[in-house]
Amino acid sequence: MTAPASLTLLGTGDSKGVPRFWCACDVCTEARAGGVNRRRTATLLRVGAQSALLDAGPDTHAALARLPALLVPSMVLLSHAHNDHLLGLGDLLDYVQHAGGTLPVYAPASVISAIRERFGYAFRLRSPVQVWPDEGVRMGGVTLRAFRVPHGANGESHAFRLDAPGWAAAIMTDAIDVPGDTAAAWLTGLDLLVLGTSFADESAQDHSGRSVYDVREALALPWAQAARQVILTHLSHGVDARQVAHLPPGWRYAHDGLTVPLP
């Protein structure tokens, strides 16, 4: 039997976070005045007493330190090597090196060389990052797998698929133009979809220069419409999460600290 599980969205902003330090738009001004701030990407899966950190953006240390109780993840899973998903790994590796902790870190094989370039000091004796096995890794009764997705102008990324008896979820923060065969294999039968939509509407932008779905596109995706619950994350200051009338039932915008029980 799978222990009770939940997802906590520790960081729900895009690569620049909200507020952007140089920006005086309405969303950034409201955030600066005490409204909703958005850290860079990190998601915490808890299954009973175990936990997995999915990506580790630059704000991860602050997010973990602000939890109401001490928590050291049981493992870390990385999707790609962009700064807003990776730079928090330095603090986690310091925990292993200087506090004597044990922390398995997994990444797709194609990502590890880029991690080594960023954190070469941690690779001197042995690689602190393991290749994510094709069959996935298990925690409690949950199987976590990674699958490749197109990241538009930014190359490729990976998304997370979570399966347990009685439920399935997918977390895909950095993707656009997902092929139909990928969607059919990985994005069906979902009780929960956490989907990155950095802006409300980027239709005026050259599509070849984009890298993440916008809200307008997400609302039209058949596999997103089929999910029982959809949470839109990876939100820039171009999304005013106070405006929700256009979202259908079962859809909502993420915010830092949002915890979602998994059925």
C-alpha positions in Angstrom: 0.0 0.0 0.0 1.3 3.5 -0.9 1.7 5.9 2.1 -0.2 9.2 1.9 1.4 11.4 -0.7 1.4 15.1 -1.6 3.2 17.6 -3.8 4.4 21.0 -2.4 5.3 23.6 -5.0 8.3 25.3 -3.4 9.0 27.5 -6.4 6.5 28.5 -9.1 8.2 31.3 -11.0 9.9 31.4 -14.3 13.7 31.8 -14.7 13.7 35.3 -13.4 11.3 35.0 -10.5 8.6 37.4 -9.4 9.2 40.2 -8.7 12.0 40.9 -11.3 14.3 43.2 -9.5 14.3 45.7 -12.4 10.6 45.7 -13.2 7.8 48.0 -12.1 4.9 46.3 -13.8 1.7 45.7 -11.9 2.5 42.1 -11.0 6.0 42.9 -9.8 4.9 46.0 -7.9 2.2 44.0 -6.1 4.7 41.3 -5.2 7.2 43.8 -4.0 4.5 45.4 -1.7 3.9 42.1 0.0 1.9 40.2 -2.5 2.6 36.9 -4.1 6.3 36.2 -4.8 7.4 33.4 -7.0 10.7 31.6 -6.4 12.5 29.6 -9.1 11.4 26.0 -9.7 11.5 23.3 -7.1 8.8 20.8 -6.2 8.7 18.5 -3.2 7.0 15.1 -3.4 6.3 13.6 0.0 5.3 9.9 0.4 4.9 9.1 4.1 8.1 10.0 5.8 10.1 10.1 2.5 10.5 13.0 0.1 11.9 13.7 -3.3 13.0 17.1 -4.5 12.1 17.6 -8.2 14.5 20.2 -9.5 16.5 22.6 -7.4 16.3 26.2 -8.5 18.5 29.0 -7.0 15.9 29.6 -4.2 15.8 26.1 -3.0 17.8 26.6 0.2 15.5 29.4 1.3 12.4 27.4 0.5 13.6 24.3 2.5 14.8 26.4 5.4 11.4 28.1 5.7 9.5 24.9 6.0 7.8 24.6 9.4 9.9 21.5 10.3 13.3 20.3 9.4 13.3 18.4 6.2 16.2 16.8 4.2 15.0 15.3 0.9 15.4 11.6 0.5 16.5 12.1 -3.1 16.9 14.8 -5.7 15.7 14.4 -9.3 16.8 16.9 -12.0 15.1 17.6 -15.3 17.7 19.7 -17.1 20.7 21.9 -16.5 19.2 25.4 -16.8 20.1 27.7 -13.9 16.6 28.2 -12.7 16.3 24.4 -12.2 19.8 23.6 -11.1 21.7 26.2 -9.1 20.2 25.2 -5.8 22.1 21.9 -6.2 25.2 23.6 -4.8 23.7 23.9 -1.4 22.5 20.3 -1.5 26.0 19.1 -2.5 27.5 21.2 0.4 25.2 19.3 2.8 26.7 16.0 1.6 30.3 17.2 1.6 30.3 19.3 4.8 27.5 17.9 6.9 28.3 14.3 6.1 24.8 13.7 4.7 23.7 11.1 2.2 21.6 12.4 -0.7 21.1 10.4 -3.9 20.9 12.7 -6.9 19.5 11.5 -10.2 19.5 13.1 -13.7 19.1 11.9 -17.3 22.4 10.9 -18.8 22.4 13.7 -21.3 22.2 16.3 -18.4 25.1 15.1 -16.2 27.9 16.5 -18.3 26.4 20.0 -18.0 26.0 19.5 -14.3 29.7 18.6 -14.1 30.6 21.8 -15.9 28.7 23.8 -13.3 29.8 22.0 -10.2 33.2 20.5 -11.2 34.5 20.7 -7.6 31.9 18.1 -6.5 33.0 15.6 -9.2 36.7 15.4 -8.2 36.5 12.1 -6.4 33.4 10.6 -7.9 30.2 11.7 -9.6 27.6 12.8 -7.0 24.9 12.5 -9.7 23.6 9.1 -10.8 22.0 8.4 -14.2 18.3 8.2 -13.9 17.4 4.5 -14.7 15.0 3.9 -17.6 12.7 2.1 -15.3 12.6 5.1 -12.9 13.3 5.3 -9.2 10.9 4.2 -6.5 10.0 5.9 -3.3 7.4 4.4 -1.0 4.9 3.0 -3.5 5.5 5.7 -6.1 7.5 5.2 -9.3 9.2 8.4 -10.6 10.2 8.4 -14.3 11.7 11.1 -16.6 10.8 11.6 -20.2 12.3 13.9 -22.8 10.3 16.9 -24.0 11.1 19.7 -26.5 12.1 23.0 -24.9 11.7 25.0 -28.0 14.5 27.6 -28.6 16.2 26.2 -25.4 16.8 22.7 -26.8 15.3 19.9 -24.7 14.2 19.3 -21.2 12.7 16.4 -19.3 9.4 16.1 -17.5 8.4 13.9 -14.5 5.8 11.1 -14.5 4.6 9.8 -11.1 2.7 6.6 -10.8 1.3 4.8 -7.8 -1.7 2.5 -7.2 -4.8 4.6 -7.7 -3.2 7.7 -9.2 -0.9 9.2 -11.7 0.6 12.7 -12.1 3.0 14.5 -14.5 5.1 17.6 -13.8 6.2 19.4 -17.0 7.5 22.9 -16.3 9.6 23.6 -19.4 8.1 22.4 -22.6 6.4 23.4 -25.8 5.2 21.6 -28.9 5.1 18.2 -27.2 4.6 15.6 -30.0 1.5 13.5 -30.0 3.3 10.2 -29.4 5.0 11.7 -26.3 1.7 12.9 -25.0 0.0 9.6 -25.7 2.8 7.7 -23.9 3.2 9.9 -20.9 0.4 12.4 -20.5 -2.7 10.3 -20.4 -4.7 9.0 -17.4 -3.5 11.9 -15.2 -5.2 12.8 -11.9 -2.9 15.8 -11.7 -0.9 17.8 -14.4 1.5 20.5 -13.3 2.2 22.4 -16.4 4.6 25.3 -17.1 3.0 28.4 -18.8 5.3 31.3 -18.5 3.1 34.0 -20.1 -0.6 34.5 -20.6 -0.4 35.0 -24.4 2.7 35.0 -26.5 1.0 34.8 -29.8 2.6 38.1 -30.9 6.1 36.5 -30.4 7.9 34.6 -33.1 7.2 31.0 -32.2 10.7 29.8 -33.2 12.1 31.9 -30.3 9.8 30.5 -27.6 10.5 27.7 -25.1 7.4 27.2 -22.9 3.7 27.0 -23.5 1.6 30.1 -22.7 -1.8 29.9 -20.8 -3.7 30.4 -24.1 -2.0 27.3 -25.6 -2.4 25.2 -22.5 -6.1 25.7 -22.4 -6.4 24.2 -25.9 -4.2 21.1 -25.3 -6.4 17.9 -25.4 -4.2 16.0 -23.0 -4.3 18.9 -20.5 -8.1 19.1 -20.9 -8.3 15.4 -20.1 -6.4 15.7 -16.8 -8.6 15.7 -13.7 -6.7 18.6 -12.1 -4.3 21.1 -13.8 -2.0 23.5 -12.0 -0.2 26.1 -14.1 3.3 26.9 -12.9 6.6 28.4 -14.1 4.8 31.7 -14.1 6.5 35.0 -15.0 5.3 38.5 -14.3 3.3 38.2 -17.5 0.7 36.1 -15.7 -1.6 37.8 -13.2 -2.7 34.9 -11.0 -5.4 37.0 -9.5 -7.3 36.8 -12.8 -8.8 33.3 -12.9 -12.2 33.7 -14.6 -10.8 32.3 -17.8 -9.7 29.0 -16.1 -12.1 26.0 -16.4 -13.1 23.9 -13.4 -10.3 21.9 -12.0 -7.6 24.4 -13.2 -5.7 26.9 -11.1 -2.6 28.9 -10.9 0.3 27.7 -8.7 1.7 29.7 -5.8 4.8 29.1 -3.7 4.0 26.7 -0.8 0.9 25.2 -2.5 0.4 21.7 -1.2 -1.7 19.3 -3.2 -2.7 15.9 -1.7 -2.4 13.0 -4.1 -5.4 10.6 -4.1 
